[in-house]
Amino acid sequence: MTLAIAVMVALAPAAAGADAKAVTYVVVFEFACPDGAVHGRQLADSVRIRLRRHKEYSVIDRLTTAELTPAGGVSLKTPDEKIIKLLKEQVGAHVAVVGHVQKVGRSVRAEVRWIDITPKKPATWTKVFSDETERARGEIARQVVEAIRGKTEWKPPEYGDEAEPEKPGK
């Protein structure tokens, strides 16, 4: 109980100043994975890292999330009401991200649910993301973060993105 209070105090939003921007506190629970595979844990970590890059989000780290997760974990089968209660009473976050990951051959499929308790009536969505490339985990994490933010992430220019100059070297 003391740990939960300490975490809530640490994660509580700072007093709103004149130029303070609203920060959304997010908890990304480990995604369930069949047969005890590690793909769910790895994808959840990738989502945490990518989401943490954006200043409007404060993401709870993996170890703290593990301490706050009830026995049996949090999965897509967990009712929204139970997750909302967990967010309000123990975690102290505004948004929860839960999911399920399945890998078949090269194909990786993730079903992800997002729950936001900041509005009076909590908002939720569940979406399916998949990829078959060698970078499936990174691509799915990007897709999840883009869905959470509602806009595409910035990506640095790559070779071939710009047209070749008419007169090279000048």
C-alpha positions as CSV (number, residue, x, y, z in Angstrom):
1,M,0.0,0.0,0.0
2,T,2.8,2.4,0.9
3,L,4.5,1.7,-2.5
4,A,1.2,2.5,-4.3
5,I,0.9,5.8,-2.5
6,A,4.5,6.7,-3.2
7,V,4.0,5.9,-6.9
8,M,0.8,7.9,-7.1
9,V,2.5,10.9,-5.5
10,A,5.4,10.6,-7.9
11,L,3.1,10.3,-10.9
12,A,0.7,13.0,-9.8
13,P,0.5,16.0,-12.2
14,A,2.4,19.0,-11.1
15,A,0.5,22.1,-10.0
16,A,-0.7,23.8,-13.2
17,G,1.3,26.9,-13.9
18,A,0.7,29.5,-16.5
19,D,2.7,27.7,-19.2
20,A,2.3,24.1,-17.9
21,K,1.1,21.7,-20.6
22,A,-1.2,18.8,-19.8
23,V,0.7,15.5,-19.5
24,T,-1.1,12.2,-19.9
25,Y,0.1,9.4,-17.6
26,V,0.1,6.1,-19.4
27,V,0.6,2.5,-18.2
28,V,1.4,-0.2,-20.8
29,F,0.7,-3.6,-19.3
30,E,2.7,-6.6,-20.7
31,F,0.8,-8.0,-23.6
32,A,-0.4,-11.6,-23.3
33,C,1.3,-14.1,-25.4
34,P,0.5,-17.8,-26.0
35,D,2.8,-20.5,-24.7
36,G,4.7,-18.1,-22.4
37,A,6.6,-16.5,-25.4
38,V,8.4,-13.2,-24.8
39,H,6.9,-11.4,-27.8
40,G,4.3,-9.7,-25.7
41,R,6.8,-8.4,-23.2
42,Q,9.1,-7.2,-26.0
43,L,6.3,-5.4,-27.9
44,A,5.0,-3.7,-24.7
45,D,8.6,-2.4,-24.0
46,S,8.8,-1.1,-27.6
47,V,5.5,0.7,-27.2
48,R,6.7,2.2,-23.9
49,I,9.9,3.4,-25.4
50,R,8.3,5.0,-28.5
51,L,5.5,6.6,-26.5
52,R,8.0,8.0,-24.0
53,R,9.6,10.0,-26.8
54,H,6.6,12.3,-27.0
55,K,6.5,15.1,-24.4
56,E,2.7,14.9,-23.9
57,Y,3.0,11.4,-22.4
58,S,4.6,10.2,-19.2
59,V,4.9,6.4,-19.4
60,I,5.2,4.3,-16.3
61,D,8.3,2.0,-16.5
62,R,8.2,-1.8,-16.9
63,L,9.3,-2.6,-13.3
64,T,6.8,-0.3,-11.7
65,T,4.1,-1.6,-14.0
66,A,5.0,-5.2,-13.0
67,E,4.6,-4.2,-9.3
68,L,1.2,-2.6,-9.8
69,T,-0.1,-5.4,-12.0
70,P,-2.6,-7.7,-10.1
71,A,-2.0,-11.4,-9.9
72,G,-3.0,-13.0,-13.1
73,G,-2.1,-9.9,-15.1
74,V,-4.2,-7.6,-17.2
75,S,-5.3,-8.9,-20.6
76,L,-7.9,-8.2,-23.3
77,K,-10.3,-10.5,-21.3
78,T,-10.1,-8.2,-18.3
79,P,-13.3,-6.1,-18.2
80,D,-13.0,-2.4,-18.8
81,E,-14.5,-1.6,-15.3
82,K,-11.7,-3.6,-13.6
83,I,-9.0,-1.8,-15.5
84,I,-10.6,1.6,-14.8
85,K,-10.8,0.8,-11.1
86,L,-7.1,-0.3,-11.2
87,L,-6.1,3.0,-13.0
88,K,-8.0,5.1,-10.4
89,E,-7.2,3.3,-7.2
90,Q,-3.7,1.8,-7.7
91,V,-1.8,3.0,-10.8
92,G,-2.7,6.7,-10.8
93,A,-2.6,6.9,-14.7
94,H,-5.0,8.4,-17.2
95,V,-4.5,5.7,-19.9
96,A,-4.0,2.0,-20.0
97,V,-2.8,-0.1,-22.9
98,V,-3.3,-3.8,-22.9
99,G,-3.0,-6.4,-25.6
100,H,-2.4,-9.9,-27.0
101,V,0.4,-10.8,-29.3
102,Q,0.6,-13.9,-31.5
103,K,3.5,-14.9,-33.8
104,V,2.9,-17.4,-36.6
105,G,6.0,-17.9,-38.8
106,R,7.2,-14.5,-39.8
107,S,3.8,-12.9,-39.2
108,V,3.2,-11.0,-36.0
109,R,-0.3,-10.0,-35.0
110,A,-1.2,-7.8,-32.0
111,E,-4.6,-6.9,-30.8
112,V,-4.4,-3.8,-28.6
113,R,-7.0,-2.1,-26.4
114,W,-6.6,1.5,-25.2
115,I,-8.6,2.9,-22.3
116,D,-8.6,6.6,-21.4
117,I,-10.3,7.7,-18.2
118,T,-9.8,11.4,-18.6
119,P,-13.2,12.1,-20.1
120,K,-16.3,11.8,-17.9
121,K,-17.2,8.6,-19.9
122,P,-14.1,6.6,-20.4
123,A,-13.0,6.2,-24.1
124,T,-11.8,2.9,-25.4
125,W,-10.8,1.3,-28.7
126,T,-9.5,-2.1,-29.7
127,K,-7.5,-2.4,-32.9
128,V,-5.5,-5.2,-34.6
129,F,-2.0,-4.5,-35.9
130,S,0.2,-6.9,-37.9
131,D,3.4,-7.0,-39.9
132,E,5.5,-9.7,-41.7
133,T,8.8,-7.9,-42.0
134,E,12.0,-8.5,-40.1
135,R,11.3,-5.4,-38.1
136,A,7.8,-6.5,-37.1
137,R,8.1,-5.5,-33.5
138,G,9.3,-2.0,-34.3
139,E,6.7,-1.5,-37.0
140,I,3.8,-2.7,-34.9
141,A,5.0,-0.5,-32.0
142,R,5.0,2.5,-34.4
143,Q,1.5,1.7,-35.6
144,V,0.2,1.4,-32.0
145,V,1.8,4.7,-30.9
146,E,0.4,6.4,-34.0
147,A,-3.1,5.1,-33.2
148,I,-2.7,6.3,-29.6
149,R,-1.5,9.8,-30.7
150,G,-3.9,10.1,-33.6
151,K,-1.1,11.2,-36.0
152,T,1.9,9.8,-37.7
153,E,5.3,9.8,-36.1
154,W,8.1,11.8,-37.6
155,K,10.6,9.7,-39.6
156,P,14.0,10.9,-40.7
157,P,14.6,11.1,-44.5
158,E,15.9,7.9,-46.0
159,Y,18.0,7.3,-49.1
160,G,15.8,7.7,-52.1
161,D,13.2,10.0,-50.4
162,E,14.5,13.1,-52.2
163,A,15.0,13.5,-55.9
164,E,18.6,13.5,-57.2
165,P,20.0,16.9,-58.0
166,E,20.0,18.0,-61.6
167,K,23.8,18.8,-61.5
168,P,25.5,16.8,-58.8
169,G,28.4,18.5,-57.0
170,K,27.2,22.0,-57.8
